[in-house]
Amino acid sequence: MTDTTSPEPKRIALVAHDHRKGDLLEWAEYNRDILADHILYATGTTGRLLGESLDLPVTCFQSGPLGGDQQIGALIASGRLDMLIFFWDPMSPQPHDSDVKALVRIAVVWNIPIACNRNSADYLITSPLLGRTGGLAHEPLVGSLG
């Protein structure tokens, strides 16, 4: 008898600053078939654009500056996110820069894989670990907190 259980879907957040939304949309369209097997979250406009473009369900939070980054951070802190794809714009000032730093910080604290550009996102989405059965065990890096 063969094991027909498929791997659990991973919970993936997709975030992009305004000047990087096009890059994220192109990347997501290219990887649509892989993303279709997972649970997708996104901030504001990015989520709406992804949902329309991919024709996949995307749970949308507020826009980043209105609290969306913090909502995704709450998913991480509660152990309900497995991966963060965050195409941020290093060349443009962000009015909510402290929220962006807090989101990246909490992802690092909870040992969540983060991709900040197409190359790193390609590595994460094609990793054999993505298809591993069972959830990813995220524990905070307590030793690094103080």
N, C-alpha and C positions, 0 to 999 in steps of 0.2 A: 504494500500500500504506500502510495506517495503522499507527502505532505502538501496539501493544496492551499494552506494558509498563506495569504499574501502579507507582506510587511505592513505594519501599521503606518498610516499616513503621518507625515511630519507636519508640524505646525510652523509655517513660514511667514514671516512679516516682510513686506516689500514697501520700502520707503524711498522717495527720491526728492531732492530739492528741485526747484523750478527748472534750472538749466540742465538738469540730468534726467528729467522725466522721459524725454525721447529715447535716451540710451536704455533706460530701464524697460520701456515699452518694447523696444526692438529685441532686447535680451529675452524678455518674457514671452514674446511671440515665438521666437526661435525655440524656446524651451517649453512651449505650451503643453506638449504631451507629457512631459515629466511633471510639470506643475499641476496638471489635472489630477494626479494621484495624491495630492496633498491638500491640507487645509490652509487657505490663504487669508492673510490679514494685511491691511494697508491703511495708511493715513489718507484722509480727505480726498483731494482731487486725484491723487495717484491711484487710489483704490477704485474710484469711479471709472477712470480711464482704463485701468487693467480689466475690470469687469466687462466693460463694453468691448474692448479689443480682443480679449481672450474668450469671451462668452463662457466664463467660469464664475462660480460663486466666490466673492471676495467680501469678507467682513470688513467694513469700512469704519474707521474711527474718525475723530475730528482731524482737521488740518493740523500739521505739526505745530505751528505757532499758537493754535487754540487749544492745545493739550493732547494732540494725537501721539506725539513722541512719548509723553508721560503715560498714556494709556497702553502703549506697547511695552513700556518699561514695567508697568504693573503686571502684564502677562508674563514677562520674564521672571519677575520677583515671586510670582505665584506658581512658577514651574509649568506654565502652560504655553511655552514657546520653545521651539527646537532650533530655529535658524533665523538670522536677521540679514536680509539683503538691503543695504542702505547705500544708495548711490548719492553721496553727498557732494556738494560743490565746494572744493577747497579754495576757489578763486573769488567767491562772492561772499560778502559779509551776510550773516544771517541774524535777523532781529531776535531770534529765539536760540541763539548760540548756547546758552546755558542749558536749555532743554536737550539740544543735540548732544552736548558733552555728557549730560546725565544719562541719556539713553545708551550711548556707547559704553560709559562706565558700568552701568548695571549689567549690560551684556557681558562685559569682561568679567565682572565679579561672579556672575552665575555661569561662566564657562560656556557661553552661547557662541557658536561659530558666526562670524560676521564677514560679509563681503562688501567692499566699498567701491568696487568697480567691476567691469565686465569680466576681466581675467579671473579675479578672485571668486566671482559668482559662478563662473564656469567650473572652477575647481570644486566648489562646494556642491553644485547641483549634479555633477557627474561622479561624485565620490561614491565608492561602494558602501560606505557607511550610511548613506541616505536610504538605501534599501534594507538596512538591517531590521529584523523583526524586533519589536519591543521599543519602548521609549528610550530616549537618551537620558541617562541619569545626570541631572544637573545639580550640583551642590555648589554653594557659594565658596569662593576661595577665601575662607575665613582668615587664614594666616596672612593674607595680603591686606586685610582691613585695618590693621593697626599696628 
